[in-house]
Amino acid sequence: MVRRSGAAARRWARLLLGLWLFAVGTFLTLQSRLGLSPWDVLNDGLRRRTPLSFGAAVILVGVALVVAARVAGVRPGPGTITNMLLIGVFVDLLLALGITTGASTWPYWARIVLTVAGIVLVGLGTALYIGAELGAGPRDGLMVLIATRARVRVGVARALVEGAALLAGALLGGKLGVGTILFALGIGPAVDIWFRVFGMDASGRPTEATR
């Protein structure tokens, strides 16, 4: 019983650390003011084309992805709900603290560095929280589904997911920027590298070599 409780505590600690790092990475990309992430471009496009607010669009897209993944056989877990709730809370907390206020006035190269650092942290956070095996968030559940069904690297699956969101958002009139392109091109390799560092397969479980 004690061992099980300890293992559960470690998984939750890994989940929460991963979500925190994911939020920090998201915060850094926002502060660079170089463009929305591909999914936020989609949310922005929906906001422009429908009566939905930006926040309502975020919720609607998240729910739709969870339902689609469930229909395809991916069950949501406690990590799925925690992801949907805590990342936004963490980002709001960081924004309220006023960290890196004025980053939009930094030299262009420094804002690029800030964006790249954010992408790296989002990739690290993704690998950590999915590796907790408590359920993937809406977008990452779709990534895992594609990677396992199509038998491709998780980075390739993430790039496909981000690319589809970016294309849909652009068609709907969502706001693009250099940071958007950097995120779309960089997040797949970032996630893939961290999955390899932690010895995880496409579903987030340890590979045979690391068990």
C-alpha positions as a Markdown table, in Angstrom:
| # | Residue | x | y | z |
|---|---|---|---|---|
| 1 | Met | 0.0 | 0.0 | 0.0 |
| 2 | Val | 2.8 | 2.4 | 0.9 |
| 3 | Arg | 4.6 | 1.6 | -2.3 |
| 4 | Arg | 1.5 | 2.3 | -4.3 |
| 5 | Ser | 0.9 | 5.5 | -2.5 |
| 6 | Gly | 4.5 | 6.6 | -3.1 |
| 7 | Ala | 4.3 | 5.7 | -6.8 |
| 8 | Ala | 1.0 | 7.6 | -7.2 |
| 9 | Ala | 2.5 | 10.6 | -5.5 |
| 10 | Arg | 5.5 | 10.6 | -7.8 |
| 11 | Arg | 3.2 | 10.4 | -10.9 |
| 12 | Trp | 1.2 | 13.4 | -9.7 |
| 13 | Ala | 4.3 | 15.3 | -8.9 |
| 14 | Arg | 5.6 | 14.6 | -12.4 |
| 15 | Leu | 2.3 | 15.7 | -13.9 |
| 16 | Leu | 2.2 | 18.9 | -12.0 |
| 17 | Leu | 5.8 | 19.8 | -12.7 |
| 18 | Gly | 5.2 | 19.1 | -16.4 |
| 19 | Leu | 2.1 | 21.3 | -16.5 |
| 20 | Trp | 4.0 | 24.1 | -14.7 |
| 21 | Leu | 6.9 | 24.0 | -17.2 |
| 22 | Phe | 4.4 | 23.8 | -20.1 |
| 23 | Ala | 2.7 | 27.0 | -18.7 |
| 24 | Val | 6.1 | 28.7 | -18.2 |
| 25 | Gly | 7.0 | 27.9 | -21.8 |
| 26 | Thr | 3.6 | 29.2 | -23.0 |
| 27 | Phe | 4.1 | 32.4 | -21.0 |
| 28 | Leu | 7.5 | 33.0 | -22.5 |
| 29 | Thr | 6.1 | 32.7 | -26.1 |
| 30 | Leu | 3.3 | 35.1 | -25.2 |
| 31 | Gln | 5.7 | 37.6 | -23.7 |
| 32 | Ser | 7.9 | 37.7 | -26.8 |
| 33 | Arg | 5.0 | 39.3 | -28.7 |
| 34 | Leu | 6.1 | 37.6 | -31.9 |
| 35 | Gly | 2.8 | 35.9 | -32.7 |
| 36 | Leu | 0.3 | 33.5 | -31.3 |
| 37 | Ser | 0.8 | 29.7 | -31.1 |
| 38 | Pro | -0.9 | 27.7 | -33.9 |
| 39 | Trp | -3.7 | 26.6 | -31.6 |
| 40 | Asp | -4.3 | 30.2 | -30.4 |
| 41 | Val | -4.3 | 31.3 | -34.1 |
| 42 | Leu | -7.2 | 28.8 | -34.5 |
| 43 | Asn | -8.9 | 30.1 | -31.4 |
| 44 | Asp | -8.5 | 33.6 | -32.7 |
| 45 | Gly | -9.9 | 32.7 | -36.0 |
| 46 | Leu | -13.0 | 31.1 | -34.4 |
| 47 | Arg | -13.4 | 34.3 | -32.3 |
| 48 | Arg | -13.4 | 36.4 | -35.5 |
| 49 | Arg | -15.8 | 34.2 | -37.4 |
| 50 | Thr | -18.3 | 33.3 | -34.7 |
| 51 | Pro | -20.0 | 35.0 | -31.7 |
| 52 | Leu | -17.6 | 33.1 | -29.4 |
| 53 | Ser | -15.1 | 34.9 | -27.1 |
| 54 | Phe | -11.5 | 33.8 | -27.2 |
| 55 | Gly | -11.9 | 31.9 | -24.0 |
| 56 | Ala | -15.0 | 30.2 | -25.1 |
| 57 | Ala | -13.2 | 29.2 | -28.3 |
| 58 | Val | -10.4 | 27.6 | -26.3 |
| 59 | Ile | -12.9 | 25.6 | -24.2 |
| 60 | Leu | -14.9 | 24.5 | -27.3 |
| 61 | Val | -11.8 | 23.3 | -29.2 |
| 62 | Gly | -10.5 | 21.5 | -26.1 |
| 63 | Val | -13.8 | 19.7 | -25.5 |
| 64 | Ala | -14.1 | 18.8 | -29.2 |
| 65 | Leu | -10.6 | 17.3 | -29.2 |
| 66 | Val | -11.3 | 15.3 | -26.0 |
| 67 | Val | -14.5 | 13.9 | -27.6 |
| 68 | Ala | -12.8 | 13.1 | -30.9 |
| 69 | Ala | -9.9 | 11.3 | -29.1 |
| 70 | Arg | -12.4 | 9.4 | -26.9 |
| 71 | Val | -14.4 | 8.2 | -30.0 |
| 72 | Ala | -11.1 | 7.1 | -31.5 |
| 73 | Gly | -10.3 | 5.0 | -28.4 |
| 74 | Val | -8.2 | 7.4 | -26.2 |
| 75 | Arg | -9.7 | 7.6 | -22.8 |
| 76 | Pro | -9.3 | 10.9 | -20.9 |
| 77 | Gly | -7.7 | 10.6 | -17.5 |
| 78 | Pro | -7.3 | 12.9 | -14.5 |
| 79 | Gly | -4.3 | 14.4 | -16.3 |
| 80 | Thr | -6.6 | 15.5 | -19.1 |
| 81 | Ile | -8.8 | 17.5 | -16.9 |
| 82 | Thr | -5.9 | 18.8 | -14.8 |
| 83 | Asn | -4.3 | 20.0 | -18.1 |
| 84 | Met | -7.4 | 21.8 | -19.2 |
| 85 | Leu | -7.6 | 23.6 | -15.8 |
| 86 | Leu | -4.1 | 24.2 | -14.5 |
| 87 | Ile | -2.2 | 25.4 | -17.5 |
| 88 | Gly | -4.4 | 28.4 | -17.9 |
| 89 | Val | -4.3 | 29.1 | -14.1 |
| 90 | Phe | -0.5 | 28.9 | -14.1 |
| 91 | Val | -0.2 | 31.2 | -17.1 |
| 92 | Asp | -2.5 | 33.7 | -15.5 |
| 93 | Leu | -0.5 | 33.6 | -12.3 |
| 94 | Leu | 2.8 | 34.3 | -14.2 |
| 95 | Leu | 1.1 | 37.2 | -16.1 |
| 96 | Ala | -0.1 | 38.6 | -12.7 |
| 97 | Leu | 3.4 | 38.5 | -11.3 |
| 98 | Gly | 4.6 | 40.8 | -14.1 |
| 99 | Ile | 7.7 | 38.8 | -14.9 |
| 100 | Thr | 9.5 | 39.9 | -18.1 |
| 101 | Thr | 7.2 | 42.9 | -18.3 |
| 102 | Gly | 8.3 | 45.0 | -21.2 |
| 103 | Ala | 9.8 | 42.1 | -23.2 |
| 104 | Ser | 8.0 | 43.5 | -26.3 |
| 105 | Thr | 10.6 | 46.3 | -26.3 |
| 106 | Trp | 13.6 | 44.0 | -26.1 |
| 107 | Pro | 15.8 | 43.6 | -29.2 |
| 108 | Tyr | 14.3 | 41.4 | -31.9 |
| 109 | Trp | 17.0 | 38.7 | -31.4 |
| 110 | Ala | 16.2 | 38.5 | -27.6 |
| 111 | Arg | 12.6 | 38.0 | -28.3 |
| 112 | Ile | 13.5 | 35.2 | -30.7 |
| 113 | Val | 15.5 | 33.6 | -27.9 |
| 114 | Leu | 12.6 | 34.0 | -25.5 |
| 115 | Thr | 10.3 | 32.2 | -28.0 |
| 116 | Val | 12.8 | 29.4 | -28.6 |
| 117 | Ala | 13.2 | 29.0 | -24.8 |
| 118 | Gly | 9.4 | 28.8 | -24.5 |
| 119 | Ile | 9.2 | 26.1 | -27.1 |
| 120 | Val | 11.9 | 24.0 | -25.4 |
| 121 | Leu | 10.0 | 24.3 | -22.1 |
| 122 | Val | 6.7 | 23.4 | -23.6 |
| 123 | Gly | 8.3 | 20.3 | -25.1 |
| 124 | Leu | 9.9 | 19.4 | -21.7 |
| 125 | Gly | 6.6 | 19.9 | -19.9 |
| 126 | Thr | 4.7 | 17.8 | -22.5 |
| 127 | Ala | 7.1 | 14.8 | -22.0 |
| 128 | Leu | 7.0 | 15.1 | -18.3 |
| 129 | Tyr | 3.3 | 15.2 | -17.8 |
| 130 | Ile | 2.4 | 12.6 | -20.5 |
| 131 | Gly | 5.1 | 10.3 | -18.9 |
| 132 | Ala | 3.1 | 10.4 | -15.7 |
| 133 | Glu | 0.6 | 8.3 | -17.5 |
| 134 | Leu | -2.4 | 10.1 | -16.0 |
| 135 | Gly | -3.9 | 11.1 | -19.3 |
| 136 | Ala | -2.9 | 13.6 | -22.0 |
| 137 | Gly | -4.4 | 17.0 | -22.6 |
| 138 | Pro | -6.7 | 17.6 | -25.5 |
| 139 | Arg | -4.1 | 18.5 | -28.1 |
| 140 | Asp | -1.5 | 16.0 | -26.8 |
| 141 | Gly | -4.1 | 13.2 | -26.8 |
| 142 | Leu | -4.6 | 13.8 | -30.5 |
| 143 | Met | -0.8 | 13.7 | -30.9 |
| 144 | Val | -0.5 | 10.4 | -29.1 |
| 145 | Leu | -3.3 | 9.0 | -31.1 |
| 146 | Ile | -1.7 | 9.9 | -34.4 |
| 147 | Ala | 1.7 | 8.7 | -33.3 |
| 148 | Thr | 0.5 | 5.3 | -32.1 |
| 149 | Arg | -2.0 | 4.6 | -34.9 |
| 150 | Ala | 0.2 | 5.8 | -37.8 |
| 151 | Arg | 3.4 | 4.5 | -36.1 |
| 152 | Val | 5.4 | 7.7 | -36.6 |
| 153 | Arg | 7.6 | 9.6 | -34.2 |
| 154 | Val | 5.8 | 11.6 | -31.6 |
| 155 | Gly | 7.5 | 14.7 | -33.0 |
| 156 | Val | 6.1 | 14.1 | -36.5 |
| 157 | Ala | 2.6 | 13.6 | -35.0 |
| 158 | Arg | 2.9 | 16.9 | -33.0 |
| 159 | Ala | 4.1 | 18.8 | -36.1 |
| 160 | Leu | 1.1 | 17.4 | -38.1 |
| 161 | Val | -1.3 | 18.5 | -35.3 |
| 162 | Glu | 0.2 | 22.0 | -35.0 |
| 163 | Gly | 0.3 | 22.4 | -38.8 |
| 164 | Ala | -3.4 | 21.5 | -39.2 |
| 165 | Ala | -4.3 | 23.9 | -36.4 |
| 166 | Leu | -2.2 | 26.7 | -38.0 |
| 167 | Leu | -3.8 | 26.1 | -41.5 |
| 168 | Ala | -7.3 | 26.1 | -40.1 |
| 169 | Gly | -6.7 | 29.2 | -38.0 |
| 170 | Ala | -5.1 | 31.0 | -41.0 |
| 171 | Leu | -8.1 | 30.2 | -43.2 |
| 172 | Leu | -10.4 | 31.6 | -40.5 |
| 173 | Gly | -8.4 | 34.8 | -40.3 |
| 174 | Gly | -6.4 | 34.2 | -37.1 |
| 175 | Lys | -3.5 | 36.4 | -36.3 |
| 176 | Leu | -0.1 | 35.1 | -37.4 |
| 177 | Gly | 3.5 | 36.1 | -36.6 |
| 178 | Val | 7.1 | 35.0 | -36.8 |
| 179 | Gly | 6.6 | 33.3 | -33.4 |
| 180 | Thr | 3.7 | 31.3 | -34.8 |
| 181 | Ile | 6.0 | 29.8 | -37.5 |
| 182 | Leu | 8.8 | 29.2 | -35.0 |
| 183 | Phe | 6.4 | 27.3 | -32.7 |
| 184 | Ala | 4.8 | 25.3 | -35.5 |
| 185 | Leu | 8.3 | 24.2 | -36.8 |
| 186 | Gly | 10.0 | 23.8 | -33.4 |
| 187 | Ile | 7.5 | 22.1 | -31.1 |
| 188 | Gly | 7.6 | 18.7 | -32.9 |
| 189 | Pro | 11.4 | 18.3 | -32.6 |
| 190 | Ala | 11.3 | 19.7 | -29.1 |
| 191 | Val | 8.7 | 17.1 | -27.9 |
| 192 | Asp | 10.5 | 14.3 | -29.8 |
| 193 | Ile | 13.9 | 15.1 | -28.2 |
| 194 | Trp | 12.5 | 15.1 | -24.7 |
| 195 | Phe | 10.6 | 11.9 | -25.3 |
| 196 | Arg | 13.9 | 10.3 | -26.3 |
| 197 | Val | 15.7 | 11.8 | -23.3 |
| 198 | Phe | 13.2 | 10.2 | -20.9 |
| 199 | Gly | 13.2 | 6.9 | -22.9 |
| 200 | Met | 9.5 | 7.1 | -23.7 |
| 201 | Asp | 7.6 | 5.6 | -26.7 |
| 202 | Ala | 4.9 | 7.4 | -28.7 |
| 203 | Ser | 2.2 | 6.7 | -26.0 |
| 204 | Gly | 4.4 | 8.1 | -23.2 |
| 205 | Arg | 5.3 | 4.7 | -21.7 |
| 206 | Pro | 8.9 | 3.7 | -21.0 |
| 207 | Thr | 10.5 | 1.9 | -23.9 |
| 208 | Glu | 11.8 | -1.6 | -23.5 |
| 209 | Ala | 15.4 | -0.3 | -23.1 |
| 210 | Thr | 14.5 | 1.9 | -20.1 |
| 211 | Arg | 12.2 | -0.5 | -18.2 |
